[in-house]
């Protein structure tokens, strides 16, 4: 029977991914590089963008790459790269996760920098993004429709920019969105897509915590509407725009999700690299084994001495005489007996005395 803690750990591992070395998820790091490349290209290498990206290395200026691996999330919620944060994700405080669990980028927070150009569409590659905060910059052009495909977005703050056109109907698919601020975009017009939060209303309260004798104090304490923001006003706010507040008829357009394609391509690339590393490791192991076998086959003084020593240490063994071949004796040759010659008897008659 699994314990409740084990089930929670298993769910976190599926959501965030597990790795031997704690770090930002490599998919998010790749998305950040694409965001940086797009921003510098479309702004013609603007100095303000370059200033933002100065800290995008290693674990920040205190430990740049290659001294430290690229890790924008770091060990705290505010991260190590400017504007990149890895806060709570679906109620989980990422900075309290085990060291072997990847962190995911949840916030892109780069306000008040006067950043030029359009809003980079590579923002749509961050599938776990919850807050998008780019207010008080100089962004212009149309709002990217693909933002409507980010399923976890709960806050968009892009007020006081120079966006034109209308709010994409695809943004009506942001069902978790609670705070949507587009005030101050004077050329933004049209209707509000159905599905976006209702018009903003005051649901919190703020009061001064300054002592009466300090005229320069500006500290306030606020009772907010939700836990993750101190903003007492929640909903869709569109003051100082050409939007009149009408809701667009019909359902929102189905979104096109670049992060889904990006994720598939990234995972396929990771699988290919993993297989390549496995093959390289296997080939290296085989080369080492072949080298050891070749070295063992080569005669050497050490090998010779070891063999001599092993022979000397062995007890003498009786050497068995080799069996001699059996030589069969030749059979004796039996000579045929020749008939004896008959000696002539003396002639008695001839031997008479004279």
Wavefront OBJ file of the C-alpha trace (Angstrom):
o trace
v 0.000 0.000 0.000
v 1.543 3.306 -1.052
v 1.733 6.062 1.523
v 0.250 9.498 0.852
v 3.757 10.984 0.790
v 4.922 8.469 -1.825
v 1.950 9.321 -4.049
v 2.706 13.049 -3.746
v 6.372 12.485 -4.656
v 5.327 10.374 -7.651
v 2.923 13.086 -8.863
v 5.615 15.754 -8.509
v 8.075 13.598 -10.461
v 5.609 13.271 -13.351
v 4.790 17.000 -13.349
v 8.303 18.413 -13.029
v 10.586 15.594 -14.172
v 13.388 13.905 -12.253
v 17.096 14.394 -12.778
v 20.251 13.428 -10.916
v 21.416 17.055 -10.694
v 18.868 19.619 -9.542
v 18.470 22.348 -12.141
v 16.022 24.181 -14.349
v 14.255 21.895 -16.789
v 16.363 21.758 -20.012
v 13.232 22.341 -22.116
v 12.714 25.709 -20.390
v 16.386 26.620 -20.817
v 16.106 25.949 -24.554
v 12.943 28.106 -24.664
v 14.791 30.941 -22.885
v 17.584 30.849 -25.475
v 14.982 31.136 -28.237
v 13.302 34.029 -26.420
v 16.641 35.838 -26.134
v 17.502 35.215 -29.793
v 14.121 36.495 -30.982
v 14.200 39.587 -28.753
v 17.682 40.647 -29.893
v 16.926 39.964 -33.559
v 13.622 41.850 -33.727
v 15.014 44.801 -31.699
v 18.195 44.926 -33.788
v 20.330 44.128 -30.762
v 18.886 46.964 -28.691
v 20.965 47.978 -25.660
v 18.011 47.692 -23.278
v 17.435 44.066 -24.210
v 21.170 43.356 -23.950
v 21.137 44.809 -20.451
v 18.372 42.400 -19.439
v 20.290 39.415 -20.801
v 23.580 40.247 -19.058
v 22.605 38.001 -16.163
v 21.471 35.114 -18.374
v 24.457 32.870 -17.740
v 25.188 30.012 -15.360
v 23.570 30.769 -12.020
v 23.763 34.507 -12.557
v 26.605 37.045 -12.301
v 27.900 35.514 -9.061
v 28.530 32.177 -10.760
v 28.568 32.517 -14.561
v 28.910 29.738 -17.126
v 31.038 27.600 -17.373
v 31.886 27.944 -13.691
v 28.258 26.999 -13.014
v 25.775 25.228 -15.299
v 22.909 27.246 -16.732
v 20.249 27.308 -14.002
v 17.859 30.311 -14.108
v 15.577 28.873 -11.411
v 18.267 28.474 -8.780
v 17.406 27.552 -5.209
v 14.891 30.308 -4.484
v 11.658 31.544 -6.022
v 13.179 34.732 -7.485
v 15.662 32.813 -9.682
v 19.150 33.785 -10.836
v 18.426 35.290 -14.281
v 16.793 38.701 -14.506
v 13.059 38.447 -15.159
v 12.912 34.649 -14.896
v 11.244 33.151 -11.829
v 10.241 29.665 -10.756
v 7.547 30.224 -8.128
v 4.698 28.019 -6.999
v 3.410 25.699 -9.693
v -0.072 24.289 -9.197
v 0.279 24.898 -5.475
v 3.751 23.350 -5.172
v 6.577 25.570 -3.859
v 9.313 24.607 -6.274
v 12.165 25.874 -4.093
v 11.202 23.229 -1.507
v 11.278 20.299 -3.933
v 13.884 17.508 -3.615
v 17.223 18.235 -5.252
v 16.703 15.650 -7.979
v 13.506 17.275 -9.312
v 13.603 19.763 -12.178
v 12.262 23.306 -11.637
v 9.951 24.888 -14.235
v 9.758 28.545 -15.295
v 6.447 30.026 -14.074
v 6.975 33.819 -14.303
v 8.399 36.176 -16.901
v 8.652 39.471 -15.034
v 10.406 42.283 -16.950
v 8.447 45.526 -16.334
v 9.556 49.156 -16.583
v 12.531 48.669 -18.900
v 11.283 50.549 -21.962
v 11.849 47.433 -24.055
v 11.129 47.979 -27.781
v 9.751 45.687 -30.461
v 6.881 43.236 -30.426
v 6.022 40.791 -27.668
v 8.194 37.749 -28.508
v 6.101 34.793 -29.636
v 8.665 32.452 -28.045
v 6.850 33.203 -24.785
v 4.381 30.603 -26.049
v 7.016 27.875 -25.577
v 6.725 27.955 -21.763
v 3.986 25.425 -21.085
v 4.087 25.996 -17.299
v 4.002 29.798 -17.424
v 1.588 31.267 -14.863
v 2.369 35.004 -14.864
v 3.358 37.311 -17.695
v 4.401 40.784 -16.556
v 5.718 43.229 -19.196
v 4.011 46.478 -18.217
v 5.535 49.927 -18.840
v 7.673 48.995 -21.833
v 7.466 50.122 -25.461
v 6.054 47.001 -27.076
v 4.036 47.610 -30.206
v 2.194 45.688 -32.869
v -0.338 42.887 -32.497
v -0.734 40.630 -29.502
v 0.393 37.053 -30.333
v -2.563 34.678 -30.579
v -0.514 31.732 -29.313
v -0.571 33.146 -25.760
v -4.104 31.738 -25.635
v -2.561 28.270 -25.615
v -0.765 28.617 -22.268
v -3.035 26.537 -20.022
v -1.665 27.685 -16.653
v -1.680 31.469 -17.118
v -3.420 33.255 -14.251
v -2.066 36.800 -14.703
v -1.220 38.959 -17.736
v 0.027 42.474 -17.087
v 0.926 44.332 -20.285
v -0.443 47.779 -19.440
v 1.201 51.012 -20.582
v 2.646 49.735 -23.848
v 1.844 50.553 -27.484
v 0.010 47.454 -28.661
v -2.358 47.824 -31.615
v -5.190 45.809 -33.124
v -7.544 43.727 -31.002
v -7.320 41.098 -28.292
v -6.975 37.745 -30.097
v -10.052 35.555 -29.766
v -7.743 32.661 -28.870
v -7.102 34.364 -25.517
v -10.613 33.385 -24.495
v -9.235 29.873 -23.889
v -7.283 31.071 -20.836
v -9.690 29.554 -18.336
v -7.337 29.938 -15.358
v -6.716 33.646 -15.999
v -7.782 35.809 -13.051
v -6.002 39.125 -13.588
v -5.797 40.735 -17.053
v -4.422 44.284 -17.265
v -4.178 46.042 -20.627
v -4.723 49.634 -19.475
v -2.808 52.398 -21.224
v -2.548 50.740 -24.648
v -4.240 53.639 -26.367
v -4.462 52.032 -29.814
v -5.869 48.712 -28.639
v -9.537 48.347 -29.721
v -12.305 45.851 -30.368
v -14.265 43.519 -28.110
v -13.167 41.328 -25.203
v -13.153 37.622 -26.120
v -15.607 35.470 -24.242
v -13.801 33.437 -21.621
v -11.547 36.207 -20.295
v -12.145 37.421 -16.701
v -15.039 39.726 -16.043
v -14.376 43.448 -15.694
v -12.068 44.334 -12.825
v -13.591 45.068 -9.460
v -12.220 46.170 -6.132
v -12.176 43.165 -3.836
v -9.334 43.940 -1.463
v -8.311 46.739 0.821
v -5.143 48.669 1.544
v -4.188 50.890 4.428
v -1.143 52.879 5.389
v 1.236 51.446 7.956
v 3.253 54.675 8.196
v 3.646 56.493 11.503
v 1.975 59.895 11.607
v 5.246 61.746 12.186
v 6.882 60.432 8.952
v 5.573 62.361 5.907
v 7.915 60.477 3.542
v 6.780 56.973 4.413
v 4.893 55.131 1.672
v 4.366 51.707 3.236
v 1.003 49.993 2.845
v -0.499 46.732 3.943
v -3.100 45.170 1.672
v -5.752 42.545 2.074
v -5.663 40.999 -1.375
v -8.278 39.033 -3.268
v -6.049 36.008 -3.908
v -2.944 34.641 -2.207
v -0.436 35.164 -5.005
v -0.897 38.917 -5.560
v -1.242 42.036 -3.438
v -3.335 43.742 -6.092
v -6.730 44.565 -4.528
v -8.355 44.889 -7.967
v -8.952 41.664 -9.863
v -10.387 41.030 -13.353
v -10.012 42.572 -16.823
v -8.995 46.246 -16.756
v -8.792 48.278 -19.982
v -8.752 51.951 -19.025
v -7.194 54.377 -21.525
v -7.750 52.072 -24.481
v -10.296 52.060 -27.318
v -11.986 48.989 -25.881
v -15.574 49.724 -24.814
v -16.125 46.580 -22.752
v -18.320 44.576 -25.130
v -17.831 40.835 -25.144
v -17.118 39.173 -28.489
v -19.931 36.966 -29.774
v -19.300 33.285 -30.227
v -16.775 30.896 -28.816
v -13.054 31.681 -28.792
v -10.984 30.416 -31.691
v -9.164 27.129 -31.053
v -5.559 27.955 -30.189
v -2.484 26.838 -32.063
v 0.023 25.662 -29.467
v 3.705 26.111 -30.377
v 4.802 24.655 -27.043
v 3.248 21.285 -27.918
v 5.256 21.048 -31.152
v 8.325 22.420 -29.375
v 7.971 19.830 -26.609
v 7.672 16.939 -29.073
v 10.718 18.120 -31.026
v 12.711 18.694 -27.859
v 11.894 15.259 -26.427
v 12.784 13.620 -29.749
v 16.094 15.482 -29.765
v 16.770 14.447 -26.166
v 16.040 10.817 -27.048
v 18.427 10.967 -30.024
v 21.182 12.496 -27.893
v 20.642 9.867 -25.201
v 20.887 7.063 -27.745
v 24.017 8.643 -29.236
v 25.635 8.843 -25.784
v 24.736 5.191 -25.164
v 26.316 4.119 -28.457
v 29.443 6.190 -27.789
v 29.783 4.676 -24.320
v 29.344 1.185 -25.754
v 31.952 1.821 -28.466
v 34.385 3.231 -25.898
v 33.928 0.184 -23.685
v 34.509 -2.126 -26.659
v 37.691 -0.247 -27.656
v 39.020 -0.553 -24.113
v 38.264 -4.264 -24.047
v 39.955 -4.787 -27.426
v 43.020 -2.824 -26.252
v 43.274 -4.951 -23.106
v 43.070 -8.143 -25.141
v 45.748 -6.935 -27.568
v 47.993 -5.950 -24.682
v 47.522 -9.377 -23.100
v 48.536 -11.104 -26.365
v 51.778 -9.124 -26.787
v 54.896 -10.807 -25.283
v 56.678 -8.743 -22.675
v 59.407 -9.118 -20.091
v 56.859 -8.987 -17.306
v 54.723 -11.653 -18.948
v 57.785 -13.839 -19.500
v 58.978 -13.489 -15.904
v 55.497 -14.259 -14.608
v 55.367 -17.406 -16.694
v 58.813 -18.498 -15.490
v 57.833 -17.799 -11.912
v 54.650 -19.803 -12.250
v 56.586 -22.766 -13.674
v 59.134 -22.635 -10.855
v 56.412 -22.579 -8.253
v 54.720 -25.701 -9.629
v 55.760 -29.076 -7.994
v 57.829 -31.419 -10.137
v 55.727 -33.999 -11.731
v 56.923 -37.484 -12.730
v 57.447 -37.650 -16.400
v 55.910 -40.775 -17.790
v 58.121 -42.725 -20.192
v 56.817 -42.836 -23.610
v 55.858 -46.392 -24.615
v 58.352 -47.987 -26.981
v 57.018 -49.481 -30.121
v 56.771 -53.283 -30.012
v 59.113 -54.912 -32.571
v 58.076 -58.415 -33.458
v 60.940 -60.906 -33.727
v 61.292 -62.464 -37.146
v 60.319 -66.089 -37.414
v 63.341 -68.481 -37.674
v 64.111 -69.667 -41.127
v 64.173 -73.480 -41.270
v 66.775 -74.661 -43.765
v 65.908 -77.715 -45.793
v 68.093 -80.740 -44.981
v 70.002 -81.872 -48.006
v 70.398 -85.642 -48.423
v 73.859 -86.773 -47.217
v 76.278 -87.789 -49.870
v 76.988 -91.550 -49.880
v 80.617 -92.393 -49.157
v 81.813 -95.123 -51.551
v 82.804 -98.284 -49.764
v 86.414 -99.367 -50.269
v 87.002 -101.982 -52.880
v 88.384 -104.919 -50.928
v 89.493 -106.537 -53.920
v 91.728 -103.741 -54.957
v 93.492 -103.528 -51.636
v 95.144 -106.950 -51.730
v 98.813 -107.037 -50.669
v 101.202 -107.037 -53.427
l 1 2 3 4 5 6 7 8 9 10 11 12 13 14 15 16 17 18 19 20 21 22 23 24 25 26 27 28 29 30 31 32 33 34 35 36 37 38 39 40 41 42 43 44 45 46 47 48 49 50 51 52 53 54 55 56 57 58 59 60 61 62 63 64 65 66 67 68 69 70 71 72 73 74 75 76 77 78 79 80 81 82 83 84 85 86 87 88 89 90 91 92 93 94 95 96 97 98 99 100 101 102 103 104 105 106 107 108 109 110 111 112 113 114 115 116 117 118 119 120 121 122 123 124 125 126 127 128 129 130 131 132 133 134 135 136 137 138 139 140 141 142 143 144 145 146 147 148 149 150 151 152 153 154 155 156 157 158 159 160 161 162 163 164 165 166 167 168 169 170 171 172 173 174 175 176 177 178 179 180 181 182 183 184 185 186 187 188 189 190 191 192 193 194 195 196 197 198 199 200 201 202 203 204 205 206 207 208 209 210 211 212 213 214 215 216 217 218 219 220 221 222 223 224 225 226 227 228 229 230 231 232 233 234 235 236 237 238 239 240 241 242 243 244 245 246 247 248 249 250 251 252 253 254 255 256 257 258 259 260 261 262 263 264 265 266 267 268 269 270 271 272 273 274 275 276 277 278 279 280 281 282 283 284 285 286 287 288 289 290 291 292 293 294 295 296 297 298 299 300 301 302 303 304 305 306 307 308 309 310 311 312 313 314 315 316 317 318 319 320 321 322 323 324 325 326 327 328 329 330 331 332 333 334 335 336 337 338 339 340 341 342 343 344 345 346 347 348 349 350 351 352 353 354
